[in-house]
Amino acid sequence: MAERQATIASRVGLHARPAKLFIETVKRQPVPVTIELGDSGPLDASSILTIMSLGATNGDVVTLRAEGEGADEALAELAGLLETDLDAE
């Protein structure tokens, strides 16, 4: 199983626009992806309700996990997205 940590860079955390962009990217991946913040346990990263209820804010470190062919590449893309300020235009 591939695992990657990412620090949330968006000023408002994973809410509204950043969450939507993250979910869209997760759904394009060839493998299922989970996300975890603290003791939350692994949660489905493709669910907007899950991402919004996670409460990840700027500077929080989340753990992404995936298994299967393309998992490392998927997590690299997703971590790169989370480590970008998605609120900046």
DSSP file (Angstrom, degrees, kcal/mol; ACC not computed):
  #  RESIDUE AA STRUCTURE BP1 BP2  ACC     N-H-->O    O-->H-N    N-H-->O    O-->H-N    TCO  KAPPA ALPHA  PHI   PSI    X-CA   Y-CA   Z-CA
    1    1 A M              0   0    0      0, 0.0     2,-0.3     0, 0.0    66,-0.2   0.000 360.0 360.0 360.0 130.9    0.0    0.0    0.0
    2    2 A A  E     -A   66   0A   0     64,-2.5    64,-1.8    66,-0.1     2,-0.4  -0.608 360.0-172.6 -84.3 145.3    1.3    3.4   -1.0
    3    3 A E  E     +A   65   0A   0     -2,-0.3     2,-0.3    62,-0.2    62,-0.2  -0.997   8.1 174.5-140.7 142.8    1.2    6.2    1.6
    4    4 A R  E     -A   64   0A   0     60,-2.4    60,-3.4    -2,-0.4     2,-0.3  -0.989  18.6-144.6-149.4 137.8    2.0    9.9    1.3
    5    5 A Q  E     -A   63   0A   0     -2,-0.3     2,-0.3    58,-0.2    58,-0.2  -0.804  18.9-175.3-101.5 147.7    1.6   12.8    3.7
    6    6 A A  E     -A   62   0A   0     56,-2.3    56,-2.8    -2,-0.3     2,-0.5  -0.999  21.4-134.7-142.7 142.6    0.7   16.3    2.5
    7    7 A T  E     -A   61   0A   0     -2,-0.3     2,-0.4    54,-0.2    54,-0.2  -0.864  31.0-117.7 -98.1 127.0    0.4   19.6    4.3
    8    8 A I        +     0   0    0     52,-3.0    51,-3.1    -2,-0.5    75,-0.2  -0.481  34.2 177.6 -67.1 120.2   -2.7   21.6    3.4
    9    9 A A        +     0   0    0     73,-2.5    76,-0.2    -2,-0.4    -1,-0.2   0.671  42.3 107.8 -99.9 -20.9   -1.6   24.8    1.8
   10   10 A S  S >  S-     0   0    0     72,-0.5     3,-1.7    74,-0.3    75,-0.1  -0.362  72.0-130.5 -63.4 136.2   -5.0   26.4    0.9
   11   11 A R  T 3  S+     0   0    0      1,-0.3    47,-0.4    47,-0.1    -1,-0.1   0.814 107.5  39.9 -57.9 -34.0   -5.7   29.4    3.2
   12   12 A V  T 3  S-     0   0    0      1,-0.4    -1,-0.3     3,-0.1     2,-0.1   0.317 108.7-130.7 -98.7   8.3   -9.2   28.2    4.0
   13   13 A G    <   -     0   0    0     -3,-1.7     2,-1.6     1,-0.2    -1,-0.4  -0.392  62.7 -23.1  76.0-157.3   -8.2   24.5    4.3
   14   14 A L  S    S+     0   0    0     42,-2.4     2,-0.3     4,-0.1    41,-0.2  -0.516 101.5 119.2 -90.8  69.3  -10.1   21.8    2.5
   15   15 A H  S  > S-     0   0    0     -2,-1.6     4,-0.5    40,-0.1    -3,-0.1  -0.937  71.7 -26.3-130.1 153.6  -13.4   23.7    2.2
   16   16 A A  H  > S+     0   0    0     -2,-0.3     4,-2.3     1,-0.3     5,-0.2  -0.167 130.4  15.3  49.8-116.5  -15.5   24.8   -0.8
   17   17 A R  H  > S+     0   0    0      1,-0.2     4,-2.5     2,-0.2    -1,-0.3   0.905 129.0  49.2 -60.2 -48.5  -13.3   25.3   -3.9
   18   18 A P  H  > S+     0   0    0      0, 0.0     4,-2.3     0, 0.0    -1,-0.2   0.909 112.8  49.1 -59.3 -40.1  -10.2   23.4   -2.7
   19   19 A A  H  X S+     0   0    0     -4,-0.5     4,-2.7     2,-0.2    -2,-0.2   0.917 110.9  50.1 -64.6 -42.5  -12.3   20.4   -1.6
   20   20 A K  H  X S+     0   0    0     -4,-2.3     4,-2.4     2,-0.2    -1,-0.2   0.924 112.1  46.8 -61.9 -45.6  -14.1   20.4   -5.0
   21   21 A L  H  X S+     0   0    0     -4,-2.5     4,-1.8     2,-0.2    -1,-0.2   0.894 113.0  50.0 -64.4 -39.6  -10.9   20.4   -6.9
   22   22 A F  H  X S+     0   0    0     -4,-2.3     4,-2.5    -5,-0.2    -2,-0.2   0.943 111.0  48.5 -63.5 -48.0   -9.4   17.7   -4.7
   23   23 A I  H  X S+     0   0    0     -4,-2.7     4,-2.5     1,-0.2    -2,-0.2   0.908 109.2  53.0 -59.9 -44.6  -12.5   15.5   -5.1
   24   24 A E  H  X S+     0   0    0     -4,-2.4     4,-0.7     1,-0.2    -1,-0.2   0.897 112.0  46.0 -58.4 -40.6  -12.5   15.9   -8.9
   25   25 A T  H >< S+     0   0    0     -4,-1.8     3,-0.6     2,-0.2     4,-0.4   0.888 110.2  53.0 -70.7 -40.1   -8.8   14.8   -9.0
   26   26 A V  H >< S+     0   0    0     -4,-2.5     3,-1.7     1,-0.2    -2,-0.2   0.923 105.7  54.6 -59.4 -44.5   -9.4   11.9   -6.7
   27   27 A K  H 3< S+     0   0    0     -4,-2.5    -1,-0.2     1,-0.3    -2,-0.2   0.709 102.8  57.2 -66.6 -19.8  -12.2   10.6   -8.9
   28   28 A R  T << S+     0   0    0     -4,-0.7    -1,-0.3    -3,-0.6    -2,-0.2   0.544  85.9 104.9 -85.3  -7.2   -9.9   10.6  -12.0
   29   29 A Q  S <  S-     0   0    0     -3,-1.7     4,-0.1    -4,-0.4    42,-0.1  -0.421  73.2-133.7 -77.5 150.0   -7.4    8.3  -10.3
   30   30 A P  S    S+     0   0    0      0, 0.0    -1,-0.1     0, 0.0    39,-0.1   0.473  88.1  51.9 -80.5  -0.7   -7.2    4.6  -11.3
   31   31 A V  S    S-     0   0    0     -5,-0.2     2,-0.2    39,-0.2    -2,-0.1  -0.949  92.4-100.7-133.6 151.9   -7.1    3.5   -7.6
   32   32 A P        -     0   0    0      0, 0.0    35,-0.6     0, 0.0     2,-0.4  -0.507  40.8-155.2 -69.6 142.4   -9.3    4.1   -4.6
   33   33 A V  E     -B   66   0A   0     -2,-0.2    12,-2.4    33,-0.1    13,-0.4  -0.950   8.4-161.7-124.2 138.6   -7.8    6.7   -2.2
   34   34 A T  E     -BC  65  44A   0     31,-2.6    31,-2.0    -2,-0.4     2,-0.4  -0.846   5.0-155.7-114.4 158.3   -8.3    7.3    1.5
   35   35 A I  E     -BC  64  43A   0      8,-2.4     8,-2.4    -2,-0.3     2,-0.4  -0.974   8.3-172.2-132.1 146.2   -7.5   10.3    3.5
   36   36 A E  E     -B   63   0A   0     27,-1.5    27,-2.6    -2,-0.4     2,-0.5  -1.000   9.7-170.3-142.6 137.5   -6.7   10.6    7.2
   37   37 A L  E >   -B   62   0A   0     -2,-0.4     3,-1.7     4,-0.3     2,-0.2  -0.974  65.3 -49.0-128.4 116.4   -6.3   13.5    9.6
   38   38 A G  T 3  S-     0   0    0     23,-0.5     3,-0.4    -2,-0.5    25,-0.0  -0.403 123.5 -15.2  61.6-126.7   -5.0   12.8   13.1
   39   39 A D  T 3  S+     0   0    0      1,-0.2    -1,-0.3    -2,-0.2    -3,-0.0   0.116 102.2 113.6 -95.6  20.3   -7.0    9.9   14.6
   40   40 A S  S <  S-     0   0    0     -3,-1.7    -1,-0.2     1,-0.1    -2,-0.1   0.732  72.2-135.1 -65.8 -21.3   -9.8   10.1   12.1
   41   41 A G        -     0   0    0     -3,-0.4    -4,-0.3     2,-0.1     2,-0.2   0.009  45.5 -43.8  79.5 161.7   -9.0    6.8   10.6
   42   42 A P        -     0   0    0      0, 0.0     2,-0.3     0, 0.0    -6,-0.2  -0.461  66.8-173.0 -68.7 128.0   -8.9    6.2    6.8
   43   43 A L  E     -C   35   0A   0     -8,-2.4    -8,-2.4    -2,-0.2     2,-0.4  -0.879  35.8 -90.8-121.4 152.7  -11.8    7.9    5.1
   44   44 A D  E >   -C   34   0A   0     -2,-0.3     3,-1.1   -10,-0.2   -10,-0.2  -0.470  32.5-160.0 -63.5 115.6  -13.0    7.7    1.5
   45   45 A A  T 3  S+     0   0    0    -12,-2.4   -19,-0.2    -2,-0.4    -1,-0.2   0.526  83.5  67.2 -78.8  -5.1  -11.2   10.6   -0.3
   46   46 A S  T 3  S+     0   0    0    -13,-0.4     2,-0.6   -20,-0.1    -1,-0.2   0.418  80.4  93.4 -94.6   3.1  -13.7   10.7   -3.1
   47   47 A S    <>  -     0   0    0     -3,-1.1     4,-2.4     1,-0.2     5,-0.2  -0.855  60.1-158.1-101.9 120.6  -16.6   11.9   -0.9
   48   48 A I  H  > S+     0   0    0     -2,-0.6     4,-2.6     1,-0.2     5,-0.2   0.871  96.7  53.7 -62.5 -37.0  -17.3   15.6   -0.7
   49   49 A L  H  > S+     0   0    0      2,-0.2     4,-2.3     1,-0.2    -1,-0.2   0.902 109.2  48.7 -65.3 -39.6  -19.1   15.1    2.6
   50   50 A T  H  > S+     0   0    0      2,-0.2     4,-1.3     1,-0.2    -2,-0.2   0.936 112.9  46.9 -63.1 -46.8  -16.1   13.3    4.0
   51   51 A I  H  X S+     0   0    0     -4,-2.4     4,-0.6     1,-0.2     5,-0.5   0.913 114.2  46.8 -64.3 -43.0  -13.7   15.9    2.9
   52   52 A M  H >< S+     0   0    0     -4,-2.6     3,-0.6     1,-0.2    -1,-0.2   0.889 113.9  47.6 -67.0 -38.6  -15.8   18.8    4.2
   53   53 A S  H 3< S+     0   0    0     -4,-2.3    -1,-0.2     1,-0.2    -2,-0.2   0.661  93.8  77.5 -78.9 -13.9  -16.4   17.1    7.6
   54   54 A L  H 3< S-     0   0    0     -4,-1.3    -1,-0.2    -3,-0.3    -2,-0.2   0.857  87.4-148.6 -61.3 -35.0  -12.7   16.2    8.0
   55   55 A G    <<  +     0   0    0     -4,-0.6     2,-0.3    -3,-0.6    -3,-0.1   0.775  26.2 175.1  73.1  26.7  -12.1   19.8    9.0
   56   56 A A        -     0   0    0     -5,-0.5   -42,-2.4   -42,-0.2    -1,-0.2  -0.512   8.6-170.7 -70.0 126.5   -8.6   20.0    7.5
   57   57 A T    >   -     0   0    0     -2,-0.3     3,-2.4   -44,-0.3   -49,-0.3  -0.633  37.3 -61.0-113.4 172.2   -7.3   23.6    7.9
   58   58 A N  T 3  S+     0   0    0    -47,-0.4   -49,-0.2     1,-0.3    -1,-0.1  -0.279 124.3  18.2 -53.6 128.0   -4.2   25.4    6.5
   59   59 A G  T 3  S+     0   0    0    -51,-3.1    -1,-0.3     1,-0.3   -50,-0.1   0.231  90.1 133.1  92.9 -13.7   -1.1   23.7    7.8
   60   60 A D    <   -     0   0    0     -3,-2.4   -52,-3.0   -52,-0.1     2,-0.6  -0.412  52.2-134.4 -67.8 147.0   -2.7   20.4    8.8
   61   61 A V  E     -A    7   0A   0    -54,-0.2   -23,-0.5    -3,-0.1     2,-0.3  -0.922  23.7-171.5-105.7 122.5   -0.9   17.3    7.7
   62   62 A V  E     -AB   6  37A   0    -56,-2.8   -56,-2.3    -2,-0.6     2,-0.5  -0.789  17.2-133.9-109.5 155.9   -3.1   14.6    6.1
   63   63 A T  E     -AB   5  36A   0    -27,-2.6   -27,-1.5    -2,-0.3     2,-0.4  -0.948  17.4-163.2-111.0 125.8   -2.2   11.1    5.2
   64   64 A L  E     -AB   4  35A   0    -60,-3.4   -60,-2.4    -2,-0.5     2,-0.3  -0.871   9.3-176.1-105.9 140.4   -3.2    9.7    1.8
   65   65 A R  E     +AB   3  34A   0    -31,-2.0   -31,-2.6    -2,-0.4     2,-0.3  -0.990   8.8 163.5-137.3 147.6   -3.2    6.0    1.0
   66   66 A A  E     -AB   2  33A   0    -64,-1.8   -64,-2.5    -2,-0.3     2,-0.4  -0.981  17.2-153.3-155.7 155.5   -3.9    3.9   -2.1
   67   67 A E        +     0   0    0    -35,-0.6     2,-0.2    -2,-0.3    -2,-0.0  -0.998  50.2  43.7-136.4 138.8   -3.3    0.4   -3.3
   68   68 A G  S >  S-     0   0    0     -2,-0.4     3,-2.0   -37,-0.1     4,-0.3  -0.600  94.9 -25.2 123.2 177.0   -2.9   -0.9   -6.8
   69   69 A E  T 3  S+     0   0    0      1,-0.3    -2,-0.1    -2,-0.2     0, 0.0  -0.439 130.2  18.9 -65.0 126.0   -1.3   -0.1  -10.0
   70   70 A G  T 3> S+     0   0    0     -2,-0.2     4,-2.4    -4,-0.1    -1,-0.3   0.482  84.5 126.4  92.9   5.0   -0.7    3.6  -10.3
   71   71 A A  H <> S+     0   0    0     -3,-2.0     4,-2.6     1,-0.2     5,-0.2   0.921  71.7  49.3 -63.1 -45.6   -1.0    4.2   -6.5
   72   72 A D  H  > S+     0   0    0     -4,-0.3     4,-2.0     1,-0.2    -1,-0.2   0.917 114.0  45.6 -61.2 -43.4    2.3    6.1   -6.1
   73   73 A E  H  > S+     0   0    0      2,-0.2     4,-2.2     1,-0.2    -1,-0.2   0.894 112.1  52.0 -66.4 -40.4    1.6    8.4   -9.1
   74   74 A A  H  X S+     0   0    0     -4,-2.4     4,-2.4     1,-0.2    -2,-0.2   0.931 111.6  45.9 -61.7 -46.2   -1.9    9.0   -7.9
   75   75 A L  H  X S+     0   0    0     -4,-2.6     4,-2.8     1,-0.2     5,-0.2   0.857 109.9  54.4 -68.2 -34.3   -0.8   10.0   -4.4
   76   76 A A  H  X S+     0   0    0     -4,-2.0     4,-2.2    -5,-0.2    -1,-0.2   0.928 111.0  45.8 -63.2 -43.7    2.0   12.2   -5.8
   77   77 A E  H  X S+     0   0    0     -4,-2.2     4,-1.8     2,-0.2    -2,-0.2   0.925 115.6  45.9 -64.3 -44.8   -0.5   14.1   -7.9
   78   78 A L  H  X S+     0   0    0     -4,-2.4     4,-2.4     2,-0.2    -2,-0.2   0.899 112.3  49.7 -67.7 -41.0   -3.0   14.5   -5.0
   79   79 A A  H  X S+     0   0    0     -4,-2.8     4,-2.0     1,-0.2    -1,-0.2   0.914 109.5  52.6 -63.7 -41.7   -0.3   15.5   -2.5
   80   80 A G  H  < S+     0   0    0     -4,-2.2    -1,-0.2    -5,-0.2    -2,-0.2   0.883 109.3  50.1 -59.9 -38.4    1.0   18.1   -4.9
   81   81 A L  H >< S+     0   0    0     -4,-1.8     3,-1.5     1,-0.2    -2,-0.2   0.935 110.7  47.8 -65.2 -46.9   -2.5   19.5   -5.3
   82   82 A L  H 3< S+     0   0    0     -4,-2.4   -73,-2.5     1,-0.3   -72,-0.5   0.810 107.3  57.2 -65.2 -29.2   -3.0   19.7   -1.5
   83   83 A E  T 3< S+     0   0    0     -4,-2.0     2,-0.4   -75,-0.2    -1,-0.3   0.240  95.0  83.3 -88.1  14.6    0.3   21.4   -1.1
   84   84 A T  S <  S-     0   0    0     -3,-1.5     2,-1.4    -5,-0.1   -74,-0.3  -0.927  90.9-114.0-113.8 140.6   -0.8   24.2   -3.5
   85   85 A D    >   -     0   0    0     -2,-0.4     3,-1.2   -76,-0.2   -75,-0.1  -0.616  33.2-174.3 -74.7  96.8   -2.8   27.2   -2.4
   86   86 A L  T 3  S+     0   0    0     -2,-1.4    -1,-0.2     1,-0.3   -76,-0.1   0.516  77.5  63.9 -74.3  -4.4   -6.0   26.3   -4.3
   87   87 A D  T 3  S+     0   0    0    -70,-0.0     2,-0.3    -3,-0.0    -1,-0.3   0.658  83.5  91.4 -88.7 -18.9   -7.5   29.6   -3.3
   88   88 A A    <         0   0    0     -3,-1.2   -78,-0.0     1,-0.1    -4,-0.0  -0.579 360.0 360.0 -78.6 136.5   -4.9   31.7   -5.1
   89   89 A E              0   0    0     -2,-0.3    -1,-0.1     0, 0.0    -3,-0.0   0.357 360.0 360.0-114.5 360.0   -5.8   32.6   -8.6
